[in-house]
Amino acid sequence: MKVVYNREDDVLMVEVLPEAPIDHAEQVGSLIVHFSPDEQLVLLEILQASKFLSTMIEAGLRGQAEIAPLSS
């Protein structure tokens, strides 16, 4: 697994299967999930990453169990 942050674009990329080919992607709010031809998670992109991470940290400190996805 590889994690890369692009500060200029504020995008956090998590490569789960870096060697697998990407077949298609689906976007939900600020998350883009890339899948292989056999539907395995290959890459996760988090747009507006600083906002997303701030929300996650705040929710964790408050003890919230569920967090709604951010809209783009």
MODELLER restraints for C-alpha pairs under 7 A, 6 or more apart:
rsr = mdl.restraints
at = mdl.atoms
rsr.add(forms.Gaussian(group=physical.xy_distance, feature=features.Distance(at['CA:1:A'], at['CA:15:A']), mean=5.49, stdev=0.5))
rsr.add(forms.Gaussian(group=physical.xy_distance, feature=features.Distance(at['CA:1:A'], at['CA:16:A']), mean=4.84, stdev=0.5))
rsr.add(forms.Gaussian(group=physical.xy_distance, feature=features.Distance(at['CA:1:A'], at['CA:17:A']), mean=6.73, stdev=0.5))
rsr.add(forms.Gaussian(group=physical.xy_distance, feature=features.Distance(at['CA:2:A'], at['CA:14:A']), mean=5.81, stdev=0.5))
rsr.add(forms.Gaussian(group=physical.xy_distance, feature=features.Distance(at['CA:2:A'], at['CA:15:A']), mean=5.00, stdev=0.5))
rsr.add(forms.Gaussian(group=physical.xy_distance, feature=features.Distance(at['CA:2:A'], at['CA:16:A']), mean=6.84, stdev=0.5))
rsr.add(forms.Gaussian(group=physical.xy_distance, feature=features.Distance(at['CA:3:A'], at['CA:13:A']), mean=5.70, stdev=0.5))
rsr.add(forms.Gaussian(group=physical.xy_distance, feature=features.Distance(at['CA:3:A'], at['CA:14:A']), mean=4.54, stdev=0.5))
rsr.add(forms.Gaussian(group=physical.xy_distance, feature=features.Distance(at['CA:3:A'], at['CA:15:A']), mean=6.26, stdev=0.5))
rsr.add(forms.Gaussian(group=physical.xy_distance, feature=features.Distance(at['CA:4:A'], at['CA:12:A']), mean=5.88, stdev=0.5))
rsr.add(forms.Gaussian(group=physical.xy_distance, feature=features.Distance(at['CA:4:A'], at['CA:13:A']), mean=5.19, stdev=0.5))
rsr.add(forms.Gaussian(group=physical.xy_distance, feature=features.Distance(at['CA:4:A'], at['CA:14:A']), mean=6.56, stdev=0.5))
rsr.add(forms.Gaussian(group=physical.xy_distance, feature=features.Distance(at['CA:5:A'], at['CA:11:A']), mean=5.86, stdev=0.5))
rsr.add(forms.Gaussian(group=physical.xy_distance, feature=features.Distance(at['CA:5:A'], at['CA:12:A']), mean=4.45, stdev=0.5))
rsr.add(forms.Gaussian(group=physical.xy_distance, feature=features.Distance(at['CA:5:A'], at['CA:13:A']), mean=6.24, stdev=0.5))
rsr.add(forms.Gaussian(group=physical.xy_distance, feature=features.Distance(at['CA:6:A'], at['CA:12:A']), mean=6.36, stdev=0.5))
rsr.add(forms.Gaussian(group=physical.xy_distance, feature=features.Distance(at['CA:10:A'], at['CA:47:A']), mean=6.47, stdev=0.5))
rsr.add(forms.Gaussian(group=physical.xy_distance, feature=features.Distance(at['CA:10:A'], at['CA:48:A']), mean=5.34, stdev=0.5))
rsr.add(forms.Gaussian(group=physical.xy_distance, feature=features.Distance(at['CA:10:A'], at['CA:49:A']), mean=5.49, stdev=0.5))
rsr.add(forms.Gaussian(group=physical.xy_distance, feature=features.Distance(at['CA:10:A'], at['CA:50:A']), mean=6.60, stdev=0.5))
rsr.add(forms.Gaussian(group=physical.xy_distance, feature=features.Distance(at['CA:11:A'], at['CA:45:A']), mean=6.65, stdev=0.5))
rsr.add(forms.Gaussian(group=physical.xy_distance, feature=features.Distance(at['CA:11:A'], at['CA:46:A']), mean=5.55, stdev=0.5))
rsr.add(forms.Gaussian(group=physical.xy_distance, feature=features.Distance(at['CA:11:A'], at['CA:47:A']), mean=4.77, stdev=0.5))
rsr.add(forms.Gaussian(group=physical.xy_distance, feature=features.Distance(at['CA:11:A'], at['CA:48:A']), mean=6.01, stdev=0.5))
rsr.add(forms.Gaussian(group=physical.xy_distance, feature=features.Distance(at['CA:11:A'], at['CA:49:A']), mean=5.28, stdev=0.5))
rsr.add(forms.Gaussian(group=physical.xy_distance, feature=features.Distance(at['CA:12:A'], at['CA:45:A']), mean=5.75, stdev=0.5))
rsr.add(forms.Gaussian(group=physical.xy_distance, feature=features.Distance(at['CA:12:A'], at['CA:46:A']), mean=5.05, stdev=0.5))
rsr.add(forms.Gaussian(group=physical.xy_distance, feature=features.Distance(at['CA:12:A'], at['CA:47:A']), mean=6.76, stdev=0.5))
rsr.add(forms.Gaussian(group=physical.xy_distance, feature=features.Distance(at['CA:12:A'], at['CA:49:A']), mean=5.67, stdev=0.5))
rsr.add(forms.Gaussian(group=physical.xy_distance, feature=features.Distance(at['CA:13:A'], at['CA:43:A']), mean=6.94, stdev=0.5))
rsr.add(forms.Gaussian(group=physical.xy_distance, feature=features.Distance(at['CA:13:A'], at['CA:44:A']), mean=5.69, stdev=0.5))
rsr.add(forms.Gaussian(group=physical.xy_distance, feature=features.Distance(at['CA:13:A'], at['CA:45:A']), mean=4.54, stdev=0.5))
rsr.add(forms.Gaussian(group=physical.xy_distance, feature=features.Distance(at['CA:13:A'], at['CA:46:A']), mean=6.36, stdev=0.5))
rsr.add(forms.Gaussian(group=physical.xy_distance, feature=features.Distance(at['CA:14:A'], at['CA:43:A']), mean=5.70, stdev=0.5))
rsr.add(forms.Gaussian(group=physical.xy_distance, feature=features.Distance(at['CA:14:A'], at['CA:44:A']), mean=5.08, stdev=0.5))
rsr.add(forms.Gaussian(group=physical.xy_distance, feature=features.Distance(at['CA:14:A'], at['CA:45:A']), mean=6.47, stdev=0.5))
rsr.add(forms.Gaussian(group=physical.xy_distance, feature=features.Distance(at['CA:15:A'], at['CA:42:A']), mean=6.13, stdev=0.5))
rsr.add(forms.Gaussian(group=physical.xy_distance, feature=features.Distance(at['CA:15:A'], at['CA:43:A']), mean=4.56, stdev=0.5))
rsr.add(forms.Gaussian(group=physical.xy_distance, feature=features.Distance(at['CA:15:A'], at['CA:44:A']), mean=6.52, stdev=0.5))
rsr.add(forms.Gaussian(group=physical.xy_distance, feature=features.Distance(at['CA:16:A'], at['CA:41:A']), mean=6.70, stdev=0.5))
rsr.add(forms.Gaussian(group=physical.xy_distance, feature=features.Distance(at['CA:16:A'], at['CA:42:A']), mean=5.16, stdev=0.5))
rsr.add(forms.Gaussian(group=physical.xy_distance, feature=features.Distance(at['CA:16:A'], at['CA:43:A']), mean=5.69, stdev=0.5))
rsr.add(forms.Gaussian(group=physical.xy_distance, feature=features.Distance(at['CA:17:A'], at['CA:42:A']), mean=4.71, stdev=0.5))
rsr.add(forms.Gaussian(group=physical.xy_distance, feature=features.Distance(at['CA:18:A'], at['CA:42:A']), mean=6.60, stdev=0.5))
rsr.add(forms.Gaussian(group=physical.xy_distance, feature=features.Distance(at['CA:20:A'], at['CA:36:A']), mean=6.42, stdev=0.5))
rsr.add(forms.Gaussian(group=physical.xy_distance, feature=features.Distance(at['CA:20:A'], at['CA:42:A']), mean=6.45, stdev=0.5))
rsr.add(forms.Gaussian(group=physical.xy_distance, feature=features.Distance(at['CA:21:A'], at['CA:36:A']), mean=5.59, stdev=0.5))
rsr.add(forms.Gaussian(group=physical.xy_distance, feature=features.Distance(at['CA:22:A'], at['CA:34:A']), mean=6.25, stdev=0.5))
rsr.add(forms.Gaussian(group=physical.xy_distance, feature=features.Distance(at['CA:22:A'], at['CA:35:A']), mean=5.60, stdev=0.5))
rsr.add(forms.Gaussian(group=physical.xy_distance, feature=features.Distance(at['CA:22:A'], at['CA:36:A']), mean=4.67, stdev=0.5))
rsr.add(forms.Gaussian(group=physical.xy_distance, feature=features.Distance(at['CA:22:A'], at['CA:37:A']), mean=6.97, stdev=0.5))
rsr.add(forms.Gaussian(group=physical.xy_distance, feature=features.Distance(at['CA:22:A'], at['CA:42:A']), mean=6.73, stdev=0.5))
rsr.add(forms.Gaussian(group=physical.xy_distance, feature=features.Distance(at['CA:23:A'], at['CA:35:A']), mean=5.87, stdev=0.5))
rsr.add(forms.Gaussian(group=physical.xy_distance, feature=features.Distance(at['CA:23:A'], at['CA:36:A']), mean=4.90, stdev=0.5))
rsr.add(forms.Gaussian(group=physical.xy_distance, feature=features.Distance(at['CA:23:A'], at['CA:37:A']), mean=5.06, stdev=0.5))
rsr.add(forms.Gaussian(group=physical.xy_distance, feature=features.Distance(at['CA:24:A'], at['CA:34:A']), mean=5.83, stdev=0.5))
rsr.add(forms.Gaussian(group=physical.xy_distance, feature=features.Distance(at['CA:24:A'], at['CA:35:A']), mean=5.54, stdev=0.5))
rsr.add(forms.Gaussian(group=physical.xy_distance, feature=features.Distance(at['CA:24:A'], at['CA:36:A']), mean=6.93, stdev=0.5))
rsr.add(forms.Gaussian(group=physical.xy_distance, feature=features.Distance(at['CA:25:A'], at['CA:32:A']), mean=6.58, stdev=0.5))
rsr.add(forms.Gaussian(group=physical.xy_distance, feature=features.Distance(at['CA:25:A'], at['CA:33:A']), mean=5.38, stdev=0.5))
rsr.add(forms.Gaussian(group=physical.xy_distance, feature=features.Distance(at['CA:25:A'], at['CA:34:A']), mean=4.16, stdev=0.5))
rsr.add(forms.Gaussian(group=physical.xy_distance, feature=features.Distance(at['CA:25:A'], at['CA:35:A']), mean=5.92, stdev=0.5))
rsr.add(forms.Gaussian(group=physical.xy_distance, feature=features.Distance(at['CA:26:A'], at['CA:32:A']), mean=5.65, stdev=0.5))
rsr.add(forms.Gaussian(group=physical.xy_distance, feature=features.Distance(at['CA:26:A'], at['CA:33:A']), mean=5.33, stdev=0.5))
rsr.add(forms.Gaussian(group=physical.xy_distance, feature=features.Distance(at['CA:26:A'], at['CA:34:A']), mean=6.60, stdev=0.5))
rsr.add(forms.Gaussian(group=physical.xy_distance, feature=features.Distance(at['CA:27:A'], at['CA:33:A']), mean=6.30, stdev=0.5))
rsr.add(forms.Gaussian(group=physical.xy_distance, feature=features.Distance(at['CA:29:A'], at['CA:69:A']), mean=6.28, stdev=0.5))
rsr.add(forms.Gaussian(group=physical.xy_distance, feature=features.Distance(at['CA:29:A'], at['CA:70:A']), mean=5.55, stdev=0.5))
rsr.add(forms.Gaussian(group=physical.xy_distance, feature=features.Distance(at['CA:29:A'], at['CA:71:A']), mean=4.11, stdev=0.5))
rsr.add(forms.Gaussian(group=physical.xy_distance, feature=features.Distance(at['CA:29:A'], at['CA:72:A']), mean=5.15, stdev=0.5))
rsr.add(forms.Gaussian(group=physical.xy_distance, feature=features.Distance(at['CA:30:A'], at['CA:46:A']), mean=5.86, stdev=0.5))
rsr.add(forms.Gaussian(group=physical.xy_distance, feature=features.Distance(at['CA:30:A'], at['CA:47:A']), mean=4.89, stdev=0.5))
rsr.add(forms.Gaussian(group=physical.xy_distance, feature=features.Distance(at['CA:30:A'], at['CA:48:A']), mean=6.72, stdev=0.5))
rsr.add(forms.Gaussian(group=physical.xy_distance, feature=features.Distance(at['CA:30:A'], at['CA:70:A']), mean=5.76, stdev=0.5))
rsr.add(forms.Gaussian(group=physical.xy_distance, feature=features.Distance(at['CA:30:A'], at['CA:71:A']), mean=5.71, stdev=0.5))
rsr.add(forms.Gaussian(group=physical.xy_distance, feature=features.Distance(at['CA:30:A'], at['CA:72:A']), mean=5.13, stdev=0.5))
rsr.add(forms.Gaussian(group=physical.xy_distance, feature=features.Distance(at['CA:31:A'], at['CA:45:A']), mean=5.77, stdev=0.5))
rsr.add(forms.Gaussian(group=physical.xy_distance, feature=features.Distance(at['CA:31:A'], at['CA:46:A']), mean=4.82, stdev=0.5))
rsr.add(forms.Gaussian(group=physical.xy_distance, feature=features.Distance(at['CA:31:A'], at['CA:47:A']), mean=6.20, stdev=0.5))
rsr.add(forms.Gaussian(group=physical.xy_distance, feature=features.Distance(at['CA:32:A'], at['CA:44:A']), mean=5.91, stdev=0.5))
rsr.add(forms.Gaussian(group=physical.xy_distance, feature=features.Distance(at['CA:32:A'], at['CA:45:A']), mean=5.01, stdev=0.5))
rsr.add(forms.Gaussian(group=physical.xy_distance, feature=features.Distance(at['CA:32:A'], at['CA:46:A']), mean=6.54, stdev=0.5))
rsr.add(forms.Gaussian(group=physical.xy_distance, feature=features.Distance(at['CA:33:A'], at['CA:43:A']), mean=6.09, stdev=0.5))
rsr.add(forms.Gaussian(group=physical.xy_distance, feature=features.Distance(at['CA:33:A'], at['CA:44:A']), mean=4.77, stdev=0.5))
rsr.add(forms.Gaussian(group=physical.xy_distance, feature=features.Distance(at['CA:33:A'], at['CA:45:A']), mean=6.42, stdev=0.5))
rsr.add(forms.Gaussian(group=physical.xy_distance, feature=features.Distance(at['CA:34:A'], at['CA:41:A']), mean=6.15, stdev=0.5))
rsr.add(forms.Gaussian(group=physical.xy_distance, feature=features.Distance(at['CA:34:A'], at['CA:42:A']), mean=5.58, stdev=0.5))
rsr.add(forms.Gaussian(group=physical.xy_distance, feature=features.Distance(at['CA:34:A'], at['CA:43:A']), mean=5.00, stdev=0.5))
rsr.add(forms.Gaussian(group=physical.xy_distance, feature=features.Distance(at['CA:34:A'], at['CA:44:A']), mean=6.26, stdev=0.5))
rsr.add(forms.Gaussian(group=physical.xy_distance, feature=features.Distance(at['CA:35:A'], at['CA:41:A']), mean=4.79, stdev=0.5))
rsr.add(forms.Gaussian(group=physical.xy_distance, feature=features.Distance(at['CA:35:A'], at['CA:42:A']), mean=5.29, stdev=0.5))
rsr.add(forms.Gaussian(group=physical.xy_distance, feature=features.Distance(at['CA:36:A'], at['CA:42:A']), mean=6.18, stdev=0.5))
